[in-house]
Amino acid sequence: MSNEFQINLGVDFGTRFTKICAYSDEVGTAVVDFGGQGLEESLVPSLVTVNSVGEVIAACPGETRSSDRSIAHLKMALADLGTLGIGDELDFPNLKKGDVARAVSAFFLATTIERAKKWVMHAWKDHVGARSVVWSGNVGLPVEYVDSQVAPRFQEVIAVAWHWAETKLPKGNLEDLVRAYNNCEALDAPAMSYCQTYPEIAAAVMSFANSRAATPGIYVYFDIGGGTVDGVIFNLRRHQGEVHIDFYSGHIQSLGVDWIAEDVVERLLSAGQPTSDPEKIKSILMSANSDDVDAAFARYGKSVSQLVGKVVYEGKQKDRRNWRGDRIQDLGTRRTLRKCLAEEDLNPLKVFVGGGGSGSAFYQSAISMAYERNTLEFYGIPPFELIEVPAPPDLVMGSVPSSEYHRFLVAYGLSVPFGEGPEIRLPSQFERVKPAKVVSRSDLPDYDDHKAIFD
């Protein structure tokens, strides 16, 4: 038996919550449920808090997600897609917001990783025994981030976080953290860190994309989280026995469950109308099943449909096959969540839906309606069938109910050690091919007429 015990951590650094899975060859993959008290204890709010004496403290699993002394929206600030969510009681005029975003993100991740390591060492102590543990990790990023100029920034933050978790966490106020970040030796070679970035949705489908049962073809996936909706299209290929994933398109937008609930409250406040508890709005968004809900959230539903149309249209532009005639998918039997009723005689385009909001009838409806709202039938795209991502057969959920597996699919895939997953290519590596239109009619819309939808 080797004197080393290798463990890889899959860190799903979410916009609102962060989840972690741990993997070793000997034990398998397990959800890190920290306090062992179910789902709540497995979700870490992605934020830090500044206490009354100015010390920065990372959020604990299961705690209240925000306060007037919290700094949130870390991931979106790093991606330049939003500003830091700074509590009303906080002010740091002498610091650049970008420096603060990097430092507090690294501190949050480092603290969460350190806590996860302690959990693993306790939960797996009988397996580890007296052996030396060799740690590695992957942190997930949306494909759109991985394929952009912000990717090195994320890798730098992750390298610093990993270094701090392996050595010693810095303490102090925001100025102290920024100083510690800028002086961290991990900045000299972030690409050499034992923790690397990896596309999130590639990870989410790892459980079947890496299996012998995975068939080549087109995969469409939308991940509905607390803060964002993230969508990709990729082509899975097999070459000499190895799996390759070609990402054709990938986009992310702030349209997640919590984000919509909070935006509704802000809109009501600005209009001088009585407000409601965000949790109540979120509950309606997640559980209601009536046309009234679609009408109440119509502006958000249209935005979700627009995002879906953009992802699917761009994906089709990168693929030369006839999606309405060729066999581009062979996904076997999966549980159908929702089916588009248009053109029942065609094989539908099967679309995986995952994440915490995947069970919401509102999101399922908005994704399905993207087909008609964006007139995708005119661009060689068949109607949609929304299907559930299958549960990984080897994921140990611990105290978390097995029905919640979809929340941990990204962390599960990220727990695969770096270099052992499929080889990937990103959307920028593929040229667009304008699709031929399948139906010949003089009144068909042209892409240029719909440019606002897809750009």
C-alpha positions as CSV (number, residue, x, y, z in Angstrom):
1,M,0.0,0.0,0.0
2,S,1.2,3.5,-0.9
3,N,2.3,5.8,1.9
4,E,0.3,8.6,0.2
5,F,-3.4,9.1,0.2
6,Q,-4.6,11.3,-2.6
7,I,-7.7,13.4,-2.2
8,N,-9.2,15.9,-4.8
9,L,-11.7,18.6,-3.8
10,G,-14.3,19.7,-6.3
11,V,-15.3,23.3,-5.4
12,D,-18.4,24.7,-6.9
13,F,-17.8,28.4,-6.3
14,G,-21.3,29.6,-6.8
15,T,-22.7,33.1,-7.2
16,R,-24.8,32.7,-4.0
17,F,-23.7,29.4,-2.5
18,T,-20.5,27.2,-2.6
19,K,-20.6,23.4,-2.5
20,I,-17.8,20.9,-2.2
21,C,-17.3,17.2,-3.0
22,A,-14.3,15.2,-2.1
23,Y,-12.9,12.2,-4.1
24,S,-10.3,9.5,-3.6
25,D,-9.8,6.3,-5.5
26,E,-10.3,4.2,-2.4
27,V,-13.4,5.9,-0.9
28,G,-15.1,7.4,-4.0
29,T,-17.0,10.8,-4.1
30,A,-18.8,12.3,-1.2
31,V,-20.7,15.5,-0.5
32,V,-18.9,17.6,2.1
33,D,-21.8,18.3,4.5
34,F,-19.7,20.0,7.1
35,G,-21.9,20.0,10.2
36,G,-23.7,16.8,9.1
37,Q,-27.1,18.5,9.5
38,G,-28.5,18.0,6.0
39,L,-28.7,20.3,3.0
40,E,-28.4,23.6,4.9
41,E,-25.1,22.6,6.4
42,S,-23.8,21.7,2.9
43,L,-24.3,25.1,1.4
44,V,-21.8,27.9,2.2
45,P,-23.0,31.4,1.4
46,S,-20.4,32.9,-1.0
47,L,-19.6,36.0,1.1
48,V,-17.5,37.4,3.9
49,T,-18.5,39.6,6.8
50,V,-16.5,42.4,8.4
51,N,-17.1,42.4,12.2
52,S,-17.4,45.3,14.5
53,V,-13.6,45.6,15.0
54,G,-12.9,45.4,11.2
55,E,-11.8,41.8,11.0
56,V,-12.8,39.9,7.9
57,I,-14.6,36.6,8.5
58,A,-15.7,34.1,5.8
59,A,-19.3,32.8,5.9
60,C,-19.9,29.5,7.7
61,P,-22.0,26.7,6.2
62,G,-25.7,27.2,6.7
63,E,-25.5,30.7,8.1
64,T,-27.6,33.7,7.1
65,R,-26.3,34.8,3.8
66,S,-26.0,38.5,4.1
67,S,-26.1,41.5,6.5
68,D,-25.3,45.2,6.5
69,R,-21.6,44.2,7.2
70,S,-21.3,41.6,4.4
71,I,-19.5,41.6,1.1
72,A,-21.2,39.4,-1.5
73,H,-21.4,38.9,-5.3
74,L,-17.7,37.9,-5.2
75,K,-17.8,35.7,-8.3
76,M,-19.6,38.3,-10.5
77,A,-17.2,41.0,-9.4
78,L,-14.2,38.9,-10.4
79,A,-15.8,38.4,-13.8
80,D,-16.5,42.1,-14.3
81,L,-20.1,41.3,-14.7
82,G,-21.3,43.1,-11.6
83,T,-20.1,45.1,-8.6
84,L,-19.3,43.8,-5.1
85,G,-22.4,43.6,-2.9
86,I,-21.1,45.9,-0.1
87,G,-23.2,46.1,3.1
88,D,-24.7,49.5,4.0
89,E,-22.4,49.8,7.1
90,L,-19.2,49.2,5.1
91,D,-17.0,51.8,3.4
92,F,-13.4,51.5,2.2
93,P,-12.6,54.5,0.0
94,N,-8.9,54.0,0.1
95,L,-9.0,50.5,-1.5
96,K,-9.7,49.7,-5.1
97,K,-12.8,47.5,-5.5
98,G,-10.9,45.1,-7.8
99,D,-8.2,44.5,-5.2
100,V,-10.9,43.9,-2.5
101,A,-12.7,41.5,-4.8
102,R,-9.6,39.4,-5.4
103,A,-8.5,39.4,-1.8
104,V,-11.8,38.6,-0.2
105,S,-12.6,35.9,-2.8
106,A,-9.3,34.2,-2.1
107,F,-9.9,34.5,1.6
108,F,-13.4,33.0,1.3
109,L,-12.3,30.1,-0.8
110,A,-9.2,29.4,1.4
111,T,-11.3,29.3,4.5
112,T,-14.0,27.1,2.9
113,I,-11.3,24.7,1.5
114,E,-9.6,24.5,4.9
115,R,-12.9,23.6,6.5
116,A,-13.5,21.0,3.8
117,K,-10.1,19.4,4.5
118,K,-10.9,19.2,8.2
119,W,-14.2,17.5,7.4
120,V,-12.5,15.0,5.1
121,M,-9.8,14.1,7.6
122,H,-12.5,13.4,10.2
123,A,-14.9,11.6,7.9
124,W,-12.2,9.5,6.2
125,K,-9.8,9.0,9.1
126,D,-10.2,5.2,9.1
127,H,-9.3,5.2,5.4
128,V,-6.4,7.6,5.7
129,G,-4.8,6.0,8.7
130,A,-1.2,7.1,9.2
131,R,-0.6,7.9,5.5
132,S,0.4,11.3,4.2
133,V,-2.5,13.1,2.4
134,V,-1.7,14.7,-1.0
135,W,-4.4,17.3,-1.8
136,S,-5.5,18.7,-5.1
137,G,-8.5,20.6,-6.3
138,N,-10.6,22.1,-9.1
139,V,-12.8,25.2,-8.9
140,G,-15.6,25.5,-11.4
141,L,-16.1,28.5,-13.8
142,P,-18.8,29.0,-16.4
143,V,-17.6,28.3,-19.9
144,E,-18.1,31.9,-20.8
145,Y,-15.5,32.9,-18.1
146,V,-13.0,30.1,-19.0
147,D,-13.1,31.3,-22.6
148,S,-12.4,35.0,-21.8
149,Q,-9.8,37.4,-20.5
150,V,-11.0,37.0,-16.9
151,A,-9.8,33.3,-16.7
152,P,-6.2,34.2,-15.6
153,R,-7.7,36.4,-12.8
154,F,-9.7,33.5,-11.5
155,Q,-6.8,31.2,-11.6
156,E,-4.7,33.7,-9.7
157,V,-7.3,34.0,-7.0
158,I,-7.7,30.3,-6.8
159,A,-3.9,29.7,-6.6
160,V,-3.6,32.2,-3.7
161,A,-6.6,30.6,-1.9
162,W,-5.1,27.2,-2.2
163,H,-1.7,28.4,-0.9
164,W,-3.4,30.1,2.1
165,A,-5.4,26.9,2.8
166,E,-2.2,24.8,2.7
167,T,-0.1,27.2,4.8
168,K,-1.8,29.8,7.0
169,L,-4.9,31.9,6.6
170,P,-4.3,35.6,6.8
171,K,-6.1,37.6,9.5
172,G,-7.0,41.2,9.9
173,N,-9.0,43.9,8.1
174,L,-9.5,44.5,4.4
175,E,-6.2,46.4,4.1
176,D,-4.4,43.4,5.7
177,L,-6.0,41.0,3.3
178,V,-5.2,43.0,0.2
179,R,-1.6,43.4,1.4
180,A,-1.4,39.6,2.1
181,Y,-2.8,38.8,-1.3
182,N,-0.4,41.1,-3.2
183,N,2.6,39.6,-1.3
184,C,1.5,35.9,-1.7
185,E,4.2,33.8,-3.4
186,A,1.5,31.8,-5.3
187,L,1.2,34.9,-7.6
188,D,4.6,34.0,-9.1
189,A,3.2,30.9,-10.9
190,P,-0.6,30.5,-10.5
191,A,-0.7,28.0,-13.3
192,M,1.5,25.6,-11.2
193,S,-1.0,25.5,-8.4
194,Y,-2.4,22.1,-7.3
195,C,-5.8,23.7,-7.7
196,Q,-7.0,24.6,-11.2
197,T,-10.1,26.1,-12.9
198,Y,-12.4,23.8,-14.9
199,P,-15.6,24.5,-16.9
200,E,-18.6,23.9,-14.6
201,I,-21.0,22.3,-16.9
202,A,-18.4,20.0,-18.3
203,A,-18.1,18.9,-14.7
204,A,-21.9,18.6,-14.2
205,V,-22.2,16.0,-17.0
206,M,-19.0,14.2,-16.0
207,S,-20.9,11.4,-14.4
208,F,-22.1,10.1,-17.7
209,A,-19.9,11.9,-20.2
210,N,-16.9,10.0,-18.9
211,S,-18.6,6.6,-18.7
212,R,-18.5,4.0,-21.4
213,A,-22.3,4.4,-21.8
214,A,-21.9,8.0,-22.9
215,T,-22.7,8.3,-26.6
216,P,-21.2,10.8,-29.0
217,G,-23.4,13.7,-30.0
218,I,-24.8,17.1,-29.1
219,Y,-25.4,17.9,-25.4
220,V,-27.4,20.9,-24.3
221,Y,-27.4,21.9,-20.6
222,F,-28.8,24.8,-18.5
223,D,-27.8,25.1,-14.9
224,I,-30.3,27.1,-12.8
225,G,-28.6,28.4,-9.7
226,G,-29.3,30.9,-6.9
227,G,-27.7,33.9,-8.7
228,T,-27.4,32.9,-12.4
229,V,-28.6,30.7,-15.2
230,D,-25.7,29.2,-17.1
231,G,-26.1,27.4,-20.5
232,V,-23.9,25.5,-22.9
233,I,-24.0,23.4,-26.0
234,F,-21.2,20.9,-26.6
235,N,-20.4,18.1,-28.9
236,L,-19.1,14.9,-27.2
237,R,-16.6,12.9,-29.4
238,R,-14.7,9.7,-28.9
239,H,-11.2,9.4,-30.4
240,Q,-9.0,6.4,-29.8
241,G,-11.1,5.5,-26.7
242,E,-10.8,8.9,-25.1
243,V,-13.7,11.4,-24.6
244,H,-13.4,14.9,-26.1
245,I,-15.8,17.8,-25.4
246,D,-16.1,20.6,-27.9
247,F,-18.0,23.5,-26.4
248,Y,-19.8,25.3,-29.2
249,S,-21.5,28.0,-27.1
250,G,-21.7,29.1,-23.4
251,H,-23.4,32.1,-21.8
252,I,-24.3,33.0,-18.2
253,Q,-26.7,35.7,-16.9
254,S,-28.0,36.9,-13.5
255,L,-31.4,35.2,-13.7
256,G,-31.1,32.7,-10.8
257,V,-33.8,32.0,-8.3
258,D,-32.5,34.3,-5.5
259,W,-31.5,37.0,-7.9
260,I,-35.0,37.3,-9.4
261,A,-36.6,37.3,-5.9
262,E,-34.3,40.1,-4.7
263,D,-34.8,42.1,-8.0
264,V,-38.6,41.9,-7.6
265,V,-38.3,43.3,-4.0
266,E,-36.0,46.1,-5.3
267,R,-38.4,47.0,-8.1
268,L,-41.3,47.2,-5.7
269,L,-39.4,49.4,-3.4
270,S,-38.3,51.8,-6.1
271,A,-41.9,52.0,-7.3
272,G,-43.1,52.8,-3.8
273,Q,-45.2,49.7,-3.6
274,P,-45.6,47.3,-0.6
275,T,-42.8,44.8,-0.7
276,S,-42.8,41.1,0.1
277,D,-40.3,38.8,1.8
278,P,-37.7,37.6,-0.9
279,E,-38.1,34.1,0.5
280,K,-41.8,34.2,-0.1
281,I,-41.2,35.3,-3.7
282,K,-38.6,32.6,-4.1
283,S,-41.1,30.0,-2.8
284,I,-43.7,31.1,-5.4
285,L,-41.1,31.0,-8.1
286,M,-40.0,27.5,-7.2
287,S,-43.3,25.8,-6.4
288,A,-46.2,27.5,-8.1
289,N,-47.5,25.9,-11.2
290,S,-50.1,28.3,-12.7
291,D,-50.2,30.6,-15.6
292,D,-50.5,33.5,-13.1
293,V,-46.9,32.8,-12.1
294,D,-45.6,33.0,-15.7
295,A,-47.5,36.3,-16.1
296,A,-46.2,37.8,-12.8
297,F,-42.6,37.0,-13.8
298,A,-43.1,37.6,-17.5
299,R,-40.1,40.0,-17.9
300,Y,-37.8,37.5,-16.3
301,G,-39.2,34.6,-18.3
302,K,-38.5,36.5,-21.5
303,S,-34.9,37.1,-20.4
304,V,-34.4,33.4,-19.7
305,S,-35.8,32.6,-23.1
306,Q,-33.5,35.1,-24.7
307,L,-30.5,33.5,-23.0
308,V,-31.6,30.1,-24.1
309,G,-32.1,31.2,-27.7
310,K,-28.7,32.8,-27.8
311,V,-27.0,29.6,-26.5
312,V,-28.8,27.3,-28.8
313,Y,-28.5,29.4,-31.9
314,E,-24.8,30.0,-31.5
315,G,-24.3,26.3,-30.8
316,K,-26.1,25.4,-34.0
317,Q,-23.9,27.8,-36.0
318,K,-20.8,25.8,-35.0
319,D,-22.2,22.4,-36.1
320,R,-22.5,21.4,-39.8
321,R,-25.0,18.6,-39.3
322,N,-28.7,18.7,-39.9
323,W,-30.2,18.8,-36.5
324,R,-33.7,18.1,-37.7
325,G,-32.7,15.2,-39.9
326,D,-29.5,13.7,-38.6
327,R,-29.2,11.6,-35.5
328,I,-27.3,14.2,-33.4
329,Q,-28.3,12.7,-30.0
330,D,-28.7,9.3,-28.6
331,L,-29.2,9.9,-24.9
332,G,-31.3,6.8,-24.1
333,T,-34.2,7.0,-21.6
334,R,-34.1,10.0,-19.3
335,R,-36.9,11.4,-17.2
336,T,-38.7,14.1,-19.1
337,L,-39.4,17.3,-17.2
338,R,-41.2,19.2,-20.0
339,K,-41.8,18.8,-23.7
340,C,-42.4,21.4,-26.4
341,L,-45.6,20.5,-28.2
342,A,-44.6,22.0,-31.5
343,E,-43.8,19.6,-34.4
344,E,-44.4,16.4,-32.6
345,D,-43.3,14.3,-35.6
346,L,-39.7,15.5,-35.2
347,N,-37.1,14.0,-32.8
348,P,-36.9,16.8,-30.2
349,L,-33.7,18.4,-29.1
350,K,-33.1,17.0,-25.6
351,V,-32.0,19.6,-23.2
352,F,-30.6,18.8,-19.7
353,V,-31.7,21.0,-16.9
354,G,-29.9,21.0,-13.6
355,G,-29.1,23.1,-10.5
356,G,-31.2,24.1,-7.5
357,G,-33.9,25.7,-9.7
358,S,-34.3,22.8,-12.2
359,G,-37.6,21.7,-10.6
360,S,-39.2,25.1,-11.0
361,A,-42.1,25.0,-13.5
362,F,-41.4,28.7,-14.2
363,Y,-37.8,28.0,-15.5
364,Q,-38.9,24.9,-17.4
365,S,-41.6,26.9,-19.1
366,A,-39.2,29.8,-19.9
367,I,-36.7,27.4,-21.4
368,S,-39.3,25.6,-23.5
369,M,-40.9,28.8,-24.7
370,A,-37.5,29.9,-26.1
371,Y,-38.1,27.7,-29.1
372,E,-41.1,29.8,-30.3
373,R,-40.1,33.1,-28.9
374,N,-36.8,33.0,-30.8
375,T,-38.3,31.4,-34.0
376,L,-35.6,28.7,-33.7
377,E,-37.6,26.4,-36.1
378,F,-36.5,28.6,-39.0
379,Y,-32.8,27.9,-38.3
380,G,-32.8,24.1,-38.5
381,I,-33.4,23.5,-34.8
382,P,-36.0,21.0,-33.6
383,P,-38.3,21.6,-30.7
384,F,-37.1,21.0,-27.1
385,E,-37.6,18.2,-24.7
386,L,-36.3,19.1,-21.2
387,I,-34.8,16.1,-19.4
388,E,-33.4,15.5,-16.0
389,V,-29.7,15.0,-15.4
390,P,-29.3,11.4,-14.0
391,A,-28.0,11.0,-10.5
392,P,-24.3,9.9,-10.3
393,P,-24.5,6.2,-9.1
394,D,-21.4,6.6,-6.8
395,L,-22.1,9.9,-5.1
396,V,-22.3,9.6,-1.3
397,M,-24.8,12.2,-0.1
398,G,-24.2,11.8,3.7
399,S,-26.9,13.7,5.6
400,V,-28.1,15.5,2.5
401,P,-31.4,14.0,1.0
402,S,-30.7,12.0,-2.1
403,S,-33.4,14.1,-3.9
404,E,-31.0,17.1,-3.7
405,Y,-28.3,15.4,-5.8
406,H,-28.8,17.9,-8.7
407,R,-27.3,20.7,-6.5
408,F,-24.0,18.9,-6.3
409,L,-23.5,17.7,-9.9
410,V,-20.9,20.5,-10.6
411,A,-19.0,19.8,-7.4
412,Y,-19.2,16.0,-8.1
413,G,-17.6,16.5,-11.6
414,L,-15.0,18.9,-10.3
415,S,-13.9,16.2,-7.8
416,V,-12.4,14.3,-10.7
417,P,-8.6,15.0,-10.5
418,F,-7.3,17.5,-13.0
419,G,-6.1,15.9,-16.2
420,E,-8.3,12.8,-15.8
421,G,-11.4,14.3,-17.3
422,P,-12.2,14.7,-21.0
423,E,-10.1,16.9,-23.2
424,I,-12.0,20.1,-23.9
425,R,-12.1,22.8,-26.6
426,L,-13.8,26.2,-26.0
427,P,-16.3,28.2,-28.2
428,S,-13.7,30.6,-29.4
429,Q,-11.9,27.7,-31.2
430,F,-14.8,27.1,-33.5
431,E,-15.9,29.2,-36.4
432,R,-19.6,29.9,-37.0
433,V,-21.3,28.4,-40.0
434,K,-24.5,30.1,-40.9
435,P,-27.2,27.4,-40.9
436,A,-29.3,26.6,-43.9
437,K,-33.0,27.2,-43.4
438,V,-35.1,24.1,-43.6
439,V,-38.4,25.6,-44.7
440,S,-38.6,27.5,-47.9
441,R,-40.9,30.4,-47.5
442,S,-40.7,34.0,-48.7
443,D,-41.7,35.5,-45.4
444,L,-39.1,33.8,-43.2
445,P,-37.2,36.1,-40.8
446,D,-33.5,36.6,-41.4
447,Y,-31.0,36.4,-38.6
448,D,-30.1,40.0,-39.1
449,D,-33.7,40.9,-38.3
450,H,-33.4,39.1,-35.0
451,K,-29.9,40.3,-34.2
452,A,-31.1,42.0,-31.0
453,I,-32.1,38.6,-29.7
454,F,-28.8,36.8,-30.1
455,D,-26.3,39.6,-29.6
